[in-house]
Amino acid sequence: MQLADRLARLGTESAFEVLARAKALEAQGKSIVHLEIGEPDFPTPKNICDAAIAAIRADKTHYCPSAGVPSAREAVASYVSKTRKVDVSVEQCIIMPGAKPLIFNTIFALVNAGDEVIIPNPGYPIYESVVNFVGAKPVLMPLIEEKDFRFSVDDLKSLVTPKTKMIIINSPQNPTGGVLKTSDLQAIFEVAEEHDLWIMCDEIYSRIIYGVEFESICTIPGALKRTVMIDGMSKTYSMTGWRLGYGVMPVEVAETLTKLAINNFSCTTTFAQDALIEALTGPQDEVEKMVKEFERRRDVFVDGLNKIDGVSCTLPLGAFYVFPNVTKLGVASKKLAQGILDDAGVACLSGTAFGKHGEGYIRFSYANSVENIQEALKRVEAYVKAL
């Protein structure tokens, strides 16, 4: 079979590969604790589901504008204006079936073959995959454990060349749980201003944050003129299967992404956008309860990991992942993660699934019960002792 050459440049997301492997082991009768996939284990709040059901019954099951239902775009504009403390117009907002299409289409629209894009590493693997796919060069910005998985401003400045076109940031961050500070965001903005660069900020974990205030680069005066901000419903509202993401950007970019939507998927599911409106404008009690429970799980997990000889784990400030340092165990991350799955029955991801700077680390998701996390800790500790 002859496939297009460009597909050789397209990467993947290891979480889904490990999930498939874990499911296969379960089918063979093996007990598996699933800590691999980045998906909240809570149900979508009832009021959000009810809004979608009501929309279906009202026959909102047909095409809608490719940029999104106007009332849903209005809800996004209002929500982002409030949470990022910046005036956002409806024309700057676009809705797509998940945050991933926004990531893909933003890079596709703004980056040429031969350009360079600075991306966080370890980082969400789709950034590097799409940059490679469009024929550009990913330039890795190391995230440093000693800086709570933030970056060095000097490192950032040193990575910029005449070919640099975009800086990608993600805060709170996958896989480390790191959170950027105001000083980090200001430095990124100043570099982008000086060199006339685009910024793509992935803020999908903006509401899942512990003990610190969420900071968005969009809040910096003037930043939105060169920024595409991406968020969505999957993580905050436990709506991964609904496929609802939204972006805020300069109007011209929104118009371009709308054209890409027309050529690709036509529009985002119409009735689902009533659920988006209800999520953003309705009661937030369930979100607050979910985040509180995530924080409890985080504390149990970090405490347990730090009691395992050869393992150390910093306290993540956001998202729902722990990213322990396992270098003292003397086993390559990929081999260790595979052994923890095959022999201990705990599904996790190698740090290298998130780039070369992830070597020496393992990612566990704590989107699972405290009881299952405690069971996973017992299994991992026994496995490590047997190495």
Secondary structure, 3 states (H helix, E strand, C coil): CCCCHHHHHCCCCHHHHHHHHHHHHHHCCCCCEECCCCCCCCCCCHHHHHHHHHHHHCCCCCCCCCCCCHHHHHHHHHHHHHHHCCCCCHHHEEEECCHHHHHHHHHHHHCCCCCEEEEEECCCHHHHHHHHHCCCEEEEEECEHHHCCECCHHHHHHHCCCCEEEEEEECCCCCCCCCCCHHHHHHHHHHHHHHCCEEEEECCCCCCECCCCCCCHHHCCCHHHHEEEEEECCCCCCCHHHCCEEEECCHHHHHHHHHHHHHHCCCCCHHHHHHHHHHHHCCCHHHHHHHHHHHHHHHHHHHHHCCCCCCECCCCCECCEECCECHHHCCCHHHHHHHHHHCCCEECEEHHHHCHHHCCEEEEECCCCHHHHHHHHHHHHHHHHCC
